[in-house]
Amino acid sequence: MCSTNTSLLCEIKNMKLSGDPELDQQIRNWIKWDRNETTRNQIMNAVRCEDWNTLRARLLNRIEFGTAGLRACMRAGFDSMNELVVVQSAQGLCAYIKEQVPEESEWGDKGIVIGYDGRHNSKRYAELTAIIFLNNKFRVQLYTRFVATPLVPFTILRLKCLAGVMVTASHNPKEDNGYKVYWSNGAQIIPPHDAGIQESIMKNLEPNGDAWDESALCANDMLNDPYESVVPFYYDALKKLIPCSMMEQNGKCSLTFTYTAMHGVGYPYVQRAFDTINIKQPVPVTEQVEPDPNFSTVKFPNPEEGKTSLELAFKRANMCNTPIILANDPDADRLAVAEIDREKKWKIFTGNELGALLGWWALENYKFREPEGDISNCVMIASTVSSKILRAMGEQEGFTFYETLTGFKWMGNKAIEAQAEGKTVLFAFEEAIGFMVSTNVVDKDGVSAAAHVATMACYLRSKKCMSLQEKLRDIYETYGFHTSVCSYVICKDPELIKTIFTRLRTFDEGQENTYPKSILNGEFEIEHVRDLTTGYDSSTSDQKATLPVNENAQMITFIFKNGLVVTLRTSGTEPKMKYYAEMCGKPDDKNWDKLSTTLKRMVEAIVDEFYEPKKNGLQMRAD
């Protein structure tokens, strides 16, 4: 009797296909290679309906490593997340590691770690990855329960693994999933590894015969669950960062916290973190603390969205009289924080504001732990789209500030580079509520960030009689007021996005490297432009950017003469054109309202004049 695949191949052989040789070959490849009935039938049904445009989009484009690895909608197609693409990606990654580490003994000794979140198919994708590596004589550390993303890079460093994979789409919609890859240094992959892995995937597209053979997962001595041998040490490392006096203070503090996992995996990990640092357990948002791949109570499972995603948390906090809300995203690598003020109004801190607070806290904590420590040897890091508040702090306090490209893959690797030079890396952050409060994990970590925010809040309440908001104002008094607006417009047409950015870089009658010179009819003039898509930078002597350039991602920064800096860029994971604007005041500039008003007015003009949302039919952010 013919197998389903053989039967479908016979059917296709007798069908008239598109007539496009490349597309027709990819159709045959998919039916031959895919072992998942659902996605195989999706392609077959499109063939039967002669939906060549859909097939062309799905089969002639391939998903590639972006800001957060592979991430896309779960459906059939080489441009999407599905079992075949996961098998191909795992085969390519495995082959690349073998090229980089040719000693077979190391594959079995060090191996690879694999984790997964609570999304649809995450466990399945993780197991398929494990099968590929087990069949290639690798030791596989496969978590057998939902795991917070930061534990994968921590496991790499703890067990000296060759690489790691986390199956997650973080805060993306429920239809999506992703595949995040870490290298042996515990950081997300950057060039040349990302390109090397992609090239290796393309050389290993046809699945091996045993790629779906689940027997590899049964009674295999090379397969381990690392939870018990790794997770306790994660919390030991967290505990070492908080002085005993502060943990004693935590136990006495009357502050309470409401916590939401946003239907993700974070709750048990945050519970254990709070036990570790001697803080009473947070009040859970019961509807959202258990993993739910449908994210049933929120439109977007992203605490960065603000009020719309935190509605149930506000309700719970008000009912239980807890003044602070802590919210992880579904894979627990990000953290949002809200605090109620004396007028009973909730303040949701931006990522930049939390970066200021946690930057101050990282330095304060370092001084407690190392009273004789050399601050001039310390380092803090932020991405280029994030607030420059750490730079202002460093200028006064004496530590070094580094700026990187967008994404923790760049900040994590920069932290490792600084450590190799003998520096002490205290903190790194990105405005998209990602925080690294030590190098225990060289990636953003929402679990440890929650523990540090809670300890900081208890310290401020007990020792300074201050709220988080009051401390933020104190930081601005000391280092200068920094106010920012970070948001986005939605555009699902890649060609339109390209047209919008091309217009900005050929502004003067189509000439290259000519950009807008001002906004609001010349009221606010632009002093410098940096384009990290083309490599142009008007501020350098040779007009070449010093940060890495990526011609496949749109990113332009405008620096205005009045001090406003705005970066326009495309998202690496969602159909968004983002904008990040900040006004940086000096410590002696106390007219904060004027700075805020000017920022708001300028941002509105920038979005209107540069993105032209009405003309281009762009969708504005709802919240």
C-alpha positions as CSV (number, residue, x, y, z in Angstrom):
1,M,0.0,0.0,0.0
2,C,1.4,3.5,-0.9
3,S,2.3,5.9,1.8
4,T,0.5,9.2,1.9
5,N,3.5,11.0,0.6
6,T,4.0,8.6,-2.3
7,S,0.3,8.9,-3.1
8,L,0.5,12.7,-3.1
9,L,3.6,12.7,-5.2
10,C,1.8,10.4,-7.7
11,E,-1.1,12.8,-7.7
12,I,1.2,15.8,-8.4
13,K,3.0,13.9,-11.1
14,N,-0.3,13.7,-13.0
15,M,-1.3,17.2,-12.4
16,K,-0.7,20.4,-14.3
17,L,1.3,22.6,-12.0
18,S,2.1,26.4,-12.2
19,G,4.5,26.2,-15.2
20,D,7.1,28.0,-13.1
21,P,10.0,25.4,-12.9
22,E,11.3,26.8,-9.6
23,L,7.9,26.8,-7.9
24,D,6.9,23.4,-9.3
25,Q,10.2,21.9,-7.9
26,Q,9.6,23.4,-4.5
27,I,6.0,22.0,-4.5
28,R,7.4,18.5,-5.2
29,N,10.1,19.0,-2.6
30,W,7.6,20.0,0.1
31,I,5.3,17.0,-0.6
32,K,8.3,14.7,-0.7
33,W,10.0,16.0,2.5
34,D,7.2,17.0,4.9
35,R,6.0,14.4,7.3
36,N,3.3,16.5,9.0
37,E,-0.1,15.7,7.5
38,T,-1.6,19.1,8.3
39,T,1.0,21.2,6.6
40,R,1.4,18.8,3.8
41,N,-2.3,19.1,3.1
42,Q,-2.1,22.9,3.2
43,I,0.3,22.9,0.3
44,M,-1.6,20.1,-1.5
45,N,-4.9,22.0,-1.2
46,A,-3.3,25.2,-2.5
47,V,-2.0,23.2,-5.5
48,R,-5.5,21.7,-6.2
49,C,-7.0,25.2,-6.0
50,E,-4.2,26.5,-8.3
51,D,-3.4,29.2,-5.7
52,W,0.0,29.9,-7.3
53,N,0.5,33.3,-5.6
54,T,0.2,31.8,-2.2
55,L,2.4,29.0,-3.0
56,R,5.0,31.3,-4.6
57,A,5.0,33.4,-1.4
58,R,5.2,30.4,0.9
59,L,7.7,28.2,-1.0
60,L,10.0,30.6,-2.9
61,N,10.9,32.7,0.2
62,R,12.7,31.3,3.3
63,I,12.6,32.4,6.8
64,E,16.0,33.8,8.0
65,F,17.7,34.7,11.3
66,G,16.6,38.1,12.4
67,T,16.8,40.2,15.6
68,A,15.4,37.3,17.6
69,G,16.4,34.2,15.6
70,L,13.7,32.6,13.4
71,R,10.2,33.8,14.1
72,A,7.0,33.5,11.9
73,C,3.5,32.3,11.7
74,M,2.9,28.5,12.1
75,R,1.8,27.2,8.8
76,A,3.1,25.4,5.7
77,G,5.8,27.0,3.8
78,F,9.6,27.6,3.8
79,D,8.8,31.2,4.9
80,S,7.0,30.0,8.1
81,M,7.4,28.0,11.2
82,N,6.5,24.3,10.9
83,E,8.0,20.8,11.5
84,L,9.8,20.7,8.1
85,V,11.5,24.1,8.6
86,V,12.4,23.1,12.2
87,V,14.0,19.9,10.9
88,Q,15.9,21.7,8.2
89,S,17.0,24.4,10.7
90,A,18.2,21.8,13.2
91,Q,20.1,19.8,10.5
92,G,21.8,23.0,9.4
93,L,22.7,24.1,12.9
94,C,24.0,20.7,13.7
95,A,26.1,20.5,10.6
96,Y,27.5,24.0,11.3
97,I,28.4,23.1,14.9
98,K,30.2,20.0,13.6
99,E,32.2,22.2,11.2
100,Q,33.1,24.6,14.0
101,V,33.8,21.9,16.5
102,P,35.1,18.9,14.5
103,E,36.2,16.8,17.6
104,E,33.4,14.2,17.9
105,S,34.1,13.7,21.6
106,E,33.0,17.2,22.4
107,W,29.6,16.6,20.7
108,G,29.0,13.9,23.3
109,D,30.6,15.6,26.2
110,K,29.3,19.2,25.9
111,G,26.3,18.8,23.5
112,I,23.5,21.2,23.2
113,V,20.6,22.5,25.4
114,I,17.0,22.8,24.2
115,G,14.1,24.6,25.9
116,Y,10.6,25.5,24.9
117,D,7.7,27.7,26.1
118,G,4.0,27.0,26.3
119,R,3.0,27.9,22.7
120,H,1.3,25.6,20.3
121,N,3.9,23.1,18.9
122,S,6.8,24.4,21.0
123,K,7.4,21.1,22.7
124,R,7.1,19.3,19.3
125,Y,9.6,21.6,17.7
126,A,12.0,21.1,20.6
127,E,11.7,17.3,20.4
128,L,12.3,17.3,16.6
129,T,15.5,19.3,17.2
130,A,16.6,16.9,19.9
131,I,16.1,13.9,17.5
132,I,18.3,15.6,14.9
133,F,21.1,16.1,17.4
134,L,20.8,12.7,19.1
135,N,21.0,11.0,15.7
136,N,24.3,13.0,15.2
137,K,25.9,11.7,18.4
138,F,25.3,14.9,20.4
139,R,24.5,14.9,24.1
140,V,21.2,16.7,24.4
141,Q,20.0,18.6,27.5
142,L,16.3,18.8,26.8
143,Y,14.1,20.5,29.4
144,T,11.0,18.4,29.8
145,R,8.9,21.2,31.2
146,F,8.1,24.7,30.1
147,V,11.1,26.9,30.7
148,A,11.8,30.6,31.0
149,T,14.1,31.6,28.1
150,P,16.9,33.0,30.3
151,L,17.6,29.4,31.6
152,V,18.8,28.2,28.2
153,P,21.7,30.6,28.0
154,F,22.4,30.1,31.7
155,T,22.5,26.3,31.1
156,I,25.0,26.8,28.2
157,L,27.4,28.5,30.5
158,R,26.8,26.2,33.5
159,L,27.2,23.0,31.5
160,K,29.6,24.4,28.9
161,C,27.3,23.4,26.0
162,L,28.3,24.0,22.4
163,A,25.0,25.8,21.7
164,G,21.4,26.2,22.7
165,V,18.0,26.4,21.2
166,M,14.9,28.0,22.7
167,V,11.6,27.4,21.0
168,T,9.6,30.6,21.6
169,A,8.0,33.5,19.8
170,S,8.2,35.5,23.0
171,H,5.3,38.1,23.0
172,N,4.1,37.5,19.4
173,P,0.5,36.6,18.6
174,K,-0.7,33.0,19.2
175,E,-0.3,32.1,15.6
176,D,3.5,32.5,15.7
177,N,6.4,30.5,16.9
178,G,10.2,30.9,16.8
179,Y,13.6,29.4,17.1
180,K,16.2,31.3,19.1
181,V,19.8,30.1,18.8
182,Y,22.6,30.7,21.3
183,W,26.3,30.1,20.8
184,S,28.7,28.5,23.3
185,N,29.4,31.8,24.9
186,G,25.8,32.0,26.1
187,A,24.8,34.9,23.9
188,Q,22.5,34.9,20.9
189,I,24.2,34.3,17.6
190,I,25.6,37.3,15.6
191,P,27.8,37.4,12.4
192,P,29.5,35.3,11.2
193,H,27.6,32.5,12.9
194,D,24.1,33.6,11.8
195,A,25.1,33.7,8.1
196,G,27.1,30.5,8.5
197,I,24.2,28.6,10.1
198,Q,21.8,29.9,7.3
199,E,24.2,28.7,4.7
200,S,24.5,25.4,6.4
201,I,20.7,25.1,6.5
202,M,20.5,25.6,2.7
203,K,23.0,22.8,2.3
204,N,21.0,20.4,4.4
205,L,17.4,21.0,3.3
206,E,16.4,17.4,2.6
207,P,15.5,15.7,5.8
208,N,17.5,12.6,6.8
209,G,15.5,9.4,6.9
210,D,15.4,9.3,10.7
211,A,14.5,13.0,11.2
212,W,11.1,12.2,12.5
213,D,12.0,8.9,14.3
214,E,10.9,9.4,17.9
215,S,12.6,6.3,19.1
216,A,15.7,8.4,19.6
217,L,13.9,10.0,22.5
218,C,13.3,6.7,24.3
219,A,15.8,5.4,26.9
220,N,18.7,7.3,25.3
221,D,21.7,7.7,27.5
222,M,22.7,10.8,25.6
223,L,19.4,12.6,26.5
224,N,19.1,14.4,29.8
225,D,16.7,16.8,31.5
226,P,19.0,19.5,33.0
227,Y,16.4,21.1,35.3
228,E,17.7,19.7,38.7
229,S,21.4,20.0,37.8
230,V,21.0,23.6,36.6
231,V,18.1,25.6,37.9
232,P,19.1,25.6,41.6
233,F,22.4,27.2,40.6
234,Y,20.5,29.9,38.7
235,Y,18.9,31.0,41.9
236,D,22.2,30.7,43.9
237,A,23.7,33.1,41.4
238,L,20.8,35.5,41.8
239,K,21.1,35.3,45.6
240,K,24.8,36.3,45.4
241,L,24.0,39.6,43.7
242,I,21.8,40.8,46.7
243,P,23.6,41.6,50.0
244,C,22.4,39.8,53.1
245,S,21.3,43.1,54.6
246,M,19.0,43.7,51.7
247,M,17.5,40.2,51.9
248,E,16.8,40.8,55.6
249,Q,15.1,44.0,54.6
250,N,13.1,42.2,52.0
251,G,11.7,39.9,54.7
252,K,10.6,42.9,56.9
253,C,9.2,45.1,54.1
254,S,5.4,45.5,54.0
255,L,5.3,46.1,50.2
256,T,3.3,43.6,48.2
257,F,3.3,42.9,44.5
258,T,0.9,41.7,41.9
259,Y,2.3,39.4,39.2
260,T,1.1,38.3,35.8
261,A,2.9,35.8,33.5
262,M,0.8,36.9,30.6
263,H,-0.4,33.3,30.0
264,G,3.3,32.3,29.8
265,V,5.8,30.2,31.7
266,G,7.1,32.8,34.3
267,Y,5.1,32.2,37.4
268,P,6.9,29.2,39.0
269,Y,10.3,30.8,38.2
270,V,9.3,34.1,39.8
271,Q,7.8,32.4,42.8
272,R,11.1,30.6,43.4
273,A,13.1,33.9,42.8
274,F,11.0,35.6,45.5
275,D,11.6,32.7,47.9
276,T,15.3,33.0,47.2
277,I,15.6,36.7,48.0
278,N,13.2,36.5,51.0
279,I,10.3,38.5,49.6
280,K,6.7,37.4,50.3
281,Q,5.1,35.7,47.3
282,P,3.4,38.0,44.7
283,V,-0.3,38.1,44.3
284,P,-1.0,36.2,41.0
285,V,-3.4,37.3,38.3
286,T,-5.0,33.9,38.4
287,E,-6.5,34.1,34.9
288,Q,-3.0,34.6,33.4
289,V,-0.4,32.7,35.5
290,E,-0.8,29.3,33.9
291,P,0.5,28.7,30.3
292,D,-2.2,29.2,27.7
293,P,-1.1,29.0,24.1
294,N,-4.3,30.9,23.0
295,F,-3.5,33.9,25.3
296,S,-7.2,33.9,26.1
297,T,-7.6,37.1,28.0
298,V,-5.4,39.5,26.0
299,K,-5.4,40.7,22.4
300,F,-1.6,40.8,22.4
301,P,0.4,38.8,25.0
302,N,2.9,41.7,25.3
303,P,3.1,43.7,28.5
304,E,4.9,46.4,26.5
305,E,1.5,47.2,24.9
306,G,0.5,48.9,28.2
307,K,-3.0,49.3,29.6
308,T,-4.6,46.9,27.1
309,S,-2.4,44.0,28.2
310,L,-2.4,44.9,31.9
311,E,-6.1,45.3,32.5
312,L,-6.6,42.2,34.6
313,A,-3.4,43.0,36.6
314,F,-4.8,46.5,37.5
315,K,-8.0,44.9,38.6
316,R,-6.3,42.3,40.7
317,A,-3.9,44.9,42.2
318,N,-6.7,47.3,43.1
319,M,-8.7,44.5,44.7
320,C,-5.7,43.3,46.8
321,N,-4.2,46.8,47.5
322,T,-0.8,45.9,46.0
323,P,1.0,49.1,44.9
324,I,3.3,47.5,42.3
325,I,2.6,45.2,39.4
326,L,5.3,43.0,37.8
327,A,4.5,41.5,34.4
328,N,6.6,39.1,32.4
329,D,6.0,38.3,28.7
330,P,5.1,34.7,27.9
331,D,8.7,33.4,27.8
332,A,9.7,35.5,30.8
333,D,12.7,37.3,29.3
334,R,11.0,40.8,29.5
335,L,9.6,42.7,32.4
336,A,7.0,45.4,32.7
337,V,6.4,47.4,35.9
338,A,3.5,49.6,37.1
339,E,3.1,51.5,40.3
340,I,0.1,53.3,41.8
341,D,0.6,56.9,43.0
342,R,-0.9,58.9,45.9
343,E,-3.8,59.9,43.7
344,K,-4.5,56.2,43.0
345,K,-3.5,56.4,39.4
346,W,-1.4,53.7,37.8
347,K,1.9,54.7,36.3
348,I,3.3,52.2,33.7
349,F,7.0,52.7,33.5
350,T,8.5,52.7,30.0
351,G,11.4,50.5,29.2
352,N,13.7,53.6,29.3
353,E,12.4,54.6,32.7
354,L,13.0,51.1,34.0
355,G,16.4,51.2,32.4
356,A,17.2,54.3,34.4
357,L,16.0,52.8,37.7
358,L,17.7,49.5,37.2
359,G,20.9,51.2,36.0
360,W,21.0,53.2,39.2
361,W,20.2,50.1,41.2
362,A,22.9,48.0,39.5
363,L,25.5,50.7,40.5
364,E,24.0,51.1,44.0
365,N,24.1,47.3,44.5
366,Y,27.7,47.1,43.3
367,K,28.7,49.7,45.8
368,F,27.1,47.6,48.6
369,R,28.8,44.4,47.5
370,E,32.1,46.0,46.6
371,P,32.7,49.0,48.8
372,E,36.3,49.2,47.6
373,G,35.4,48.4,44.0
374,D,36.7,50.3,41.0
375,I,33.8,52.0,39.4
376,S,36.0,53.2,36.5
377,N,36.4,49.6,35.5
378,C,32.6,49.0,35.4
379,V,30.5,48.9,32.2
380,M,26.8,49.5,31.4
381,I,25.3,48.9,27.9
382,A,22.3,50.0,26.0
383,S,21.1,49.7,22.4
384,T,21.2,52.6,20.1
385,V,17.4,53.0,20.1
386,S,17.3,53.1,23.9
387,S,17.6,56.1,26.3
388,K,21.0,57.7,26.8
389,I,20.5,58.0,30.6
390,L,23.2,55.4,31.3
391,R,25.6,57.6,29.3
392,A,24.7,60.6,31.5
393,M,25.2,58.5,34.6
394,G,28.5,57.2,33.4
395,E,29.8,60.7,32.8
396,Q,29.2,61.6,36.4
397,E,29.9,58.3,38.2
398,G,32.9,57.3,36.1
399,F,31.8,54.0,34.6
400,T,32.0,53.2,30.8
401,F,28.9,53.3,28.7
402,Y,28.7,51.3,25.4
403,E,26.1,51.6,22.7
404,T,25.2,48.7,20.4
405,L,22.8,47.9,17.6
406,T,19.3,46.9,18.4
407,G,18.8,43.5,20.1
408,F,20.3,41.7,23.0
409,K,22.3,39.5,20.7
410,W,24.5,42.6,20.2
411,M,24.5,43.7,23.9
412,G,25.2,40.2,25.2
413,N,28.2,39.8,22.9
414,K,29.4,43.3,23.8
415,A,29.2,42.3,27.5
416,I,31.3,39.2,26.9
417,E,33.8,41.3,25.0
418,A,34.1,43.8,27.9
419,Q,34.5,40.9,30.4
420,A,37.3,39.5,28.3
421,E,39.0,42.9,28.7
422,G,38.8,42.6,32.4
423,K,35.8,44.9,32.8
424,T,32.9,44.4,35.3
425,V,29.6,44.5,33.4
426,L,26.9,45.7,35.7
427,F,23.8,46.2,33.5
428,A,22.4,46.3,30.0
429,F,19.0,47.2,28.8
430,E,16.8,47.9,25.8
431,E,13.8,50.1,25.7
432,A,11.6,47.1,24.7
433,I,11.5,46.2,28.5
434,G,14.5,43.9,28.2
435,F,17.0,44.0,31.1
436,M,20.3,42.1,32.0
437,V,21.1,42.8,35.6
438,S,24.3,40.8,35.7
439,T,26.3,38.5,33.4
440,N,24.9,35.4,35.0
441,V,22.7,35.4,31.9
442,V,24.1,37.3,28.9
443,D,20.7,38.0,27.5
444,K,17.6,39.7,28.8
445,D,16.1,38.0,31.9
446,G,12.7,38.9,33.1
447,V,12.9,36.6,36.1
448,S,16.0,38.1,37.7
449,A,14.8,41.6,36.7
450,A,11.5,41.0,38.6
451,A,13.6,40.0,41.7
452,H,15.8,43.1,41.5
453,V,12.9,45.5,40.9
454,A,11.1,44.0,44.0
455,T,14.3,44.3,46.1
456,M,14.9,47.8,44.9
457,A,11.3,48.8,45.7
458,C,11.7,47.4,49.2
459,Y,15.0,49.1,49.7
460,L,13.7,52.5,48.6
461,R,10.6,52.1,50.8
462,S,12.5,51.0,53.9
463,K,15.6,53.1,53.7
464,K,14.7,56.1,51.6
465,C,11.0,56.5,52.2
466,M,10.7,56.7,48.4
467,S,8.5,55.1,45.7
468,L,9.9,54.0,42.4
469,Q,8.4,57.2,40.8
470,E,10.1,59.4,43.3
471,K,13.4,57.7,42.8
472,L,13.0,58.1,39.0
473,R,12.6,61.9,39.5
474,D,15.6,61.9,41.8
475,I,17.7,60.2,39.0
476,Y,16.6,62.9,36.6
477,E,17.4,65.6,39.1
478,T,20.9,64.2,39.4
479,Y,21.7,63.2,35.8
480,G,19.4,65.3,33.7
481,F,15.8,64.8,32.5
482,H,15.5,62.2,29.8
483,T,12.0,61.9,28.2
484,S,11.2,59.6,25.4
485,V,8.4,58.4,23.1
486,C,8.7,54.9,21.6
487,S,5.9,53.6,19.5
488,Y,5.1,52.2,16.0
489,V,2.8,52.2,13.0
490,I,1.7,49.0,11.4
491,C,2.5,48.2,7.7
492,K,2.1,44.7,6.3
493,D,3.4,45.6,2.8
494,P,7.3,45.1,2.7
495,E,7.5,47.0,-0.6
496,L,5.7,50.0,0.8
497,I,8.0,50.0,3.8
498,K,11.0,50.0,1.4
499,T,9.5,52.9,-0.6
500,I,9.0,54.9,2.6
501,F,12.6,54.6,3.7
502,T,14.0,55.0,0.2
503,R,12.1,58.4,0.0
504,L,13.8,59.5,3.2
505,R,17.3,58.7,2.0
506,T,16.8,60.2,-1.5
507,F,14.9,63.2,-0.3
508,D,16.5,65.7,-2.6
509,E,15.1,64.9,-6.0
510,G,16.1,61.2,-5.8
511,Q,19.8,61.8,-5.1
512,E,21.4,59.3,-2.8
513,N,22.3,60.2,0.8
514,T,20.0,63.3,0.8
515,Y,17.7,63.3,3.8
516,P,15.2,65.7,5.3
517,K,16.9,68.8,6.7
518,S,14.1,69.9,9.1
519,I,10.5,69.4,10.2
520,L,7.6,71.8,10.7
521,N,8.6,74.0,7.9
522,G,12.2,74.5,9.2
523,E,11.3,75.2,12.8
524,F,13.5,72.2,14.0
525,E,16.6,71.6,12.0
526,I,18.4,68.3,11.6
527,E,22.1,68.4,12.4
528,H,23.2,64.8,11.6
529,V,21.8,61.6,10.0
530,R,23.1,58.1,10.5
531,D,21.7,55.4,8.2
532,L,22.6,51.8,9.3
533,T,21.0,50.3,6.2
534,T,23.4,52.0,3.8
535,G,26.3,52.8,6.1
536,Y,26.1,56.6,5.7
537,D,26.8,58.9,8.7
538,S,27.0,62.6,8.3
539,S,28.7,63.1,11.6
540,T,31.9,61.2,10.8
541,S,34.9,62.5,8.9
542,D,34.5,59.9,6.2
543,Q,30.7,59.8,6.4
544,K,30.8,56.1,7.2
545,A,28.9,54.6,10.2
546,T,31.0,53.1,13.0
547,L,28.2,50.7,14.1
548,P,27.6,47.5,12.0
549,V,25.5,48.0,8.8
550,N,22.7,45.7,7.7
551,E,21.3,46.3,4.2
552,N,18.4,44.0,4.9
553,A,17.0,46.0,7.8
554,Q,15.8,49.6,7.6
555,M,17.2,51.9,10.3
556,I,17.8,55.7,10.1
557,T,18.7,58.0,13.0
558,F,18.1,61.8,12.9
559,I,19.9,64.1,15.4
560,F,18.3,67.5,15.7
561,K,20.1,70.7,16.7
562,N,17.9,71.1,19.8
563,G,19.1,67.7,21.1
564,L,16.3,65.4,20.1
565,V,17.4,62.1,18.7
566,V,14.9,59.9,16.8
567,T,15.5,56.5,15.2
568,L,13.2,55.0,12.6
569,R,13.5,51.3,12.0
570,T,11.6,48.2,10.9
571,S,10.8,45.5,13.4
572,G,12.7,42.2,13.0
573,T,9.8,40.1,14.3
574,E,6.5,42.0,13.5
575,P,5.0,44.1,10.6
576,K,5.8,47.4,12.4
577,M,7.7,50.5,11.5
578,K,9.0,51.7,14.9
579,Y,10.1,55.1,16.1
580,Y,12.2,55.9,19.1
581,A,12.6,59.6,20.1
582,E,14.3,61.1,23.2
583,M,15.1,64.5,24.5
584,C,18.1,64.5,26.8
585,G,18.2,67.4,29.3
586,K,21.2,68.6,31.3
587,P,21.1,68.4,35.1
588,D,20.7,72.2,35.4
589,D,17.7,72.2,32.9
590,K,14.7,72.0,35.2
591,N,12.0,73.0,32.8
592,W,10.9,69.4,32.2
593,D,7.4,70.3,31.0
594,K,8.9,72.3,28.1
595,L,11.2,69.4,27.1
596,S,8.2,67.0,27.2
597,T,6.0,69.3,25.2
598,T,8.6,69.9,22.6
599,L,9.3,66.2,22.3
600,K,5.6,65.4,21.8
601,R,5.2,68.0,19.2
602,M,8.3,67.0,17.3
603,V,7.4,63.3,17.3
604,E,4.0,64.0,15.9
605,A,5.5,65.9,13.1
606,I,8.2,63.3,12.4
607,V,5.7,60.5,12.1
608,D,3.4,62.7,9.9
609,E,6.2,64.0,7.6
610,F,8.5,61.0,7.5
611,Y,6.1,58.0,7.6
612,E,3.1,59.8,6.0
613,P,0.5,57.5,7.6
614,K,-2.5,59.0,5.9
615,K,-1.0,58.9,2.4
616,N,0.4,55.4,2.9
617,G,-2.7,53.9,4.7
618,L,-0.7,53.0,7.8
619,Q,-2.4,51.7,10.9
620,M,-1.6,53.7,14.1
621,R,-0.9,52.0,17.4
622,A,-4.2,51.5,19.3
623,D,-2.8,52.1,22.9
